Amino acid sequence: MQQQSAENIDLAGLVADLNSLLRLKTTVIGMKLFARAADMEAIPKIRRPNAIHTTDQVVSMAARLGWTVGITADDLVGSQCRAVIGLAPQDDKWLAGENYVGVWHGTAEDARKRQEALDVVPFGHYQALAVSPLASGRLDPPDICLVYATPGQMIILINGLQYTGYKKFEWGVVGETACADSWGRALKTGEPSLSLPCYAERRYGGVPDEEMLMALKPSHLAKAILGMKALAKNGLRYPIPPYGIQSDVRAGMGVSYAKK
């Protein structure tokens, strides 16, 4: 299954297919970094904050409200949000994580270990970031897509990614600052990146209890959709129908495996 380049992908079509396959509740969005703030500001219908926010809030303005929003480092509340997306240096002061001692971690050593574990975009390459509903096409193309989904929806998405060109996905959990597990890692590595949204994402970004987050390139999302369509033809689709914990399993499994 050949991957498409981001420039040749029908983003609105991707979103329509994804919603048809997974019945998502939350708007699928794109995220893009800009070397020049002026290029971000030139995006059609871009909104600029008039208050100070976390990146979680800005992401949810796109995912929950359908807005196209652009930010620079000055729009973000502190170095943690800025550093994950490469808008602030990951220097010794940042790595020390002093603000988190006695809050999220019991010792300075624990706080530093967490900071060192974060996947972040290298500093010095970008001045701005924008998020927008993927179907709008305003980021043309985005660096990554963000898909919020329940665990049941997410495993079908992962199965789609693995339908051809199989690889085992191994994701980590940093704990607080879980955005480093999703968009931080995906922007840094270009690899599909799954996270359990953290306290800040749920408190400030309004992420519901039941949602997980996958960050991945448009080409990976297109690959996952092709895989999910193939799985659906095999009868493996969302929603996953409960079979019954006391039923004879042979009839159900026979639909998929009887001819094997």
C-alpha positions in Angstrom: 0.0 0.0 0.0 1.8 3.1 -1.2 1.7 6.2 1.0 0.6 9.5 -0.6 2.5 12.7 -0.2 0.8 15.3 2.0 0.4 17.6 -1.0 -1.7 15.1 -2.9 -4.1 14.1 -0.1 -7.7 15.2 -0.1 -7.9 16.3 3.5 -11.7 16.9 3.5 -12.1 13.4 2.0 -9.9 11.9 4.8 -12.1 13.5 7.5 -15.3 12.3 5.8 -13.9 8.7 5.6 -12.6 8.8 9.1 -15.9 10.0 10.6 -17.8 7.4 8.5 -15.5 4.6 9.8 -15.1 5.7 13.4 -18.1 8.0 14.2 -15.9 10.5 15.9 -17.4 13.0 18.3 -14.5 15.5 18.2 -13.3 17.5 15.1 -10.1 16.1 13.6 -7.6 18.9 13.3 -4.2 19.7 11.7 -1.2 21.3 13.4 1.6 23.1 11.6 4.8 24.9 12.7 6.1 28.0 10.9 9.6 29.3 10.6 8.2 32.8 10.3 5.3 34.2 12.3 4.2 36.2 9.2 3.5 33.0 7.4 1.2 31.9 10.2 -0.6 35.2 10.3 -1.3 34.9 6.5 -3.5 31.9 7.0 -7.1 32.6 5.9 -9.5 33.3 8.8 -6.7 32.9 11.4 -7.6 33.9 14.9 -4.9 35.3 17.3 -5.4 35.0 21.1 -6.1 38.1 23.1 -5.3 36.2 26.4 -2.5 33.9 27.6 -3.2 30.2 27.1 -1.8 26.7 27.3 -1.2 24.9 24.1 -3.9 22.5 25.3 -6.5 25.3 25.2 -5.4 26.4 21.7 -5.6 22.9 20.4 -9.1 22.5 21.8 -10.2 25.8 20.2 -9.7 24.0 16.9 -11.0 20.5 18.0 -13.9 21.7 20.1 -14.9 25.0 18.6 -13.8 24.6 15.0 -11.5 27.6 15.0 -8.3 28.2 13.1 -5.8 29.7 15.7 -2.2 30.8 15.4 0.2 31.4 18.3 3.7 32.5 19.0 5.7 32.0 22.2 4.2 35.2 23.7 0.7 33.7 23.6 1.6 30.7 25.8 1.6 30.6 29.6 5.1 29.4 30.2 8.2 27.6 29.1 6.7 24.1 29.3 4.1 24.7 26.6 6.6 26.6 24.5 9.5 24.1 24.8 7.4 21.1 23.7 6.6 22.7 20.3 10.1 24.2 19.9 9.2 27.8 20.8 11.5 28.0 23.8 14.9 26.5 24.6 15.2 23.2 26.4 18.1 24.6 28.6 19.3 23.5 32.0 16.8 25.7 33.8 14.0 24.0 31.8 15.4 20.6 32.3 15.6 21.1 36.1 11.8 21.3 36.2 11.9 23.2 39.6 8.2 24.2 39.3 7.1 20.6 39.4 8.9 19.6 42.6 6.3 19.1 45.4 3.5 19.4 42.8 3.9 16.5 40.3 7.0 15.0 41.7 8.4 14.3 45.2 12.0 15.2 44.5 14.1 17.4 42.2 15.6 14.3 40.7 12.2 13.0 39.7 11.2 16.3 38.2 14.4 16.4 36.1 13.9 12.8 34.9 10.5 13.7 33.7 11.7 16.7 31.8 14.5 14.7 30.2 12.0 12.1 29.1 9.8 14.5 27.1 9.8 14.4 23.3 10.1 18.0 22.1 10.7 19.9 18.9 14.3 21.3 18.8 14.4 25.0 19.6 15.5 27.6 17.1 13.8 26.5 13.9 10.2 27.9 14.3 8.5 31.1 15.4 4.9 30.1 15.3 2.3 27.3 15.3 -1.3 27.1 14.0 -4.1 24.6 14.4 -7.2 24.3 12.3 -10.0 21.8 11.5 -8.3 19.3 9.0 -11.2 19.5 6.6 -10.8 23.3 6.1 -7.5 22.8 4.2 -6.2 26.1 5.6 -2.8 24.6 6.7 -2.1 23.2 3.2 -0.8 20.8 4.4 -0.5 20.3 8.1 2.6 18.8 9.6 0.5 16.4 11.7 -3.2 15.5 12.3 -4.7 15.2 15.7 -7.4 12.5 16.3 -9.3 12.4 19.6 -11.0 9.0 20.0 -12.3 6.5 22.5 -10.2 3.4 23.2 -12.5 1.3 21.0 -12.2 3.8 18.1 -8.5 4.1 18.6 -7.7 0.4 18.4 -9.5 0.2 15.1 -7.4 3.2 13.9 -4.3 1.4 15.0 -5.4 -1.8 13.3 -5.8 0.2 10.1 -2.3 1.5 10.4 -1.0 -2.1 10.8 -3.1 -3.7 8.1 -0.1 -3.5 5.7 3.5 -2.7 6.4 3.0 -4.1 9.9 5.1 -2.7 12.8 4.7 -3.0 16.5 4.0 0.4 18.1 5.7 1.1 21.3 4.5 4.3 23.0 5.5 5.7 26.4 3.7 7.6 29.0 5.5 10.6 30.5 2.7 11.4 32.9 2.0 15.2 33.2 2.9 17.1 30.0 1.5 14.2 27.9 1.3 16.5 24.9 5.0 15.6 24.5 3.8 12.0 23.9 1.4 13.1 21.2 2.1 16.3 19.2 5.6 16.7 20.6 6.7 13.2 19.6 4.9 13.3 16.2 6.4 16.7 15.3 9.8 15.6 16.4 9.9 12.1 14.8 7.2 12.0 12.1 5.9 8.8 13.6 2.3 8.1 14.8 2.2 9.0 18.4 -0.5 7.9 20.9 -1.1 9.6 24.3 -3.3 9.5 27.4 -4.1 13.2 27.7 -2.9 14.5 31.0 -4.5 16.5 33.8 -3.7 19.8 32.1 -5.1 18.7 28.8 -8.3 17.6 30.5 -8.6 20.6 32.9 -7.6 23.4 30.5 -8.1 21.8 27.2 -11.5 20.2 28.1 -10.5 16.7 26.9 -13.2 14.3 28.1 -12.4 11.3 30.3 -13.0 8.8 27.6 -10.8 10.3 24.9 -7.2 9.3 23.9 -5.2 11.3 21.3 -3.3 10.1 18.2 -1.0 12.5 16.4 0.2 11.4 13.0 1.2 12.7 9.6 -1.5 13.1 6.9 0.1 10.2 4.9 -0.2 7.9 7.9 -3.8 8.9 8.4 -4.5 8.1 4.8 -2.8 4.7 5.2 -4.9 4.0 8.3 -8.1 4.8 6.5 -7.2 2.4 3.6 -6.5 -0.2 6.2 -9.7 0.4 8.1 -11.7 0.1 4.9 -10.1 -3.3 4.2 -10.9 -4.4 7.7 -14.5 -3.3 7.4 -14.8 -5.5 4.3 -13.7 -8.4 6.5 -16.4 -7.6 9.0 -14.0 -5.9 11.5 -15.4 -2.4 12.0 -16.5 0.2 14.5 -18.6 0.1 16.6 -17.4 -3.3 17.9 -20.6 -5.3 18.6 -20.5 -7.1 22.0 -20.9 -10.9 21.4 -21.9 -12.0 24.9 -19.6 -13.3 27.6 -21.5 -16.6 28.0 -22.2 -17.3 24.3 -20.5 -20.1 22.4 -17.6 -18.2 20.7 -17.3 -20.6 17.7 -20.2 -19.1 15.8 -18.8 -15.6 16.1 -15.2 -16.5 15.3 -16.4 -18.7 12.5 -17.5 -15.7 10.5 -13.9 -14.5 10.3 -11.9 -17.7 10.4 -14.0 -20.6 9.2 -12.5 -20.7 5.7 -8.9 -20.4 7.0 
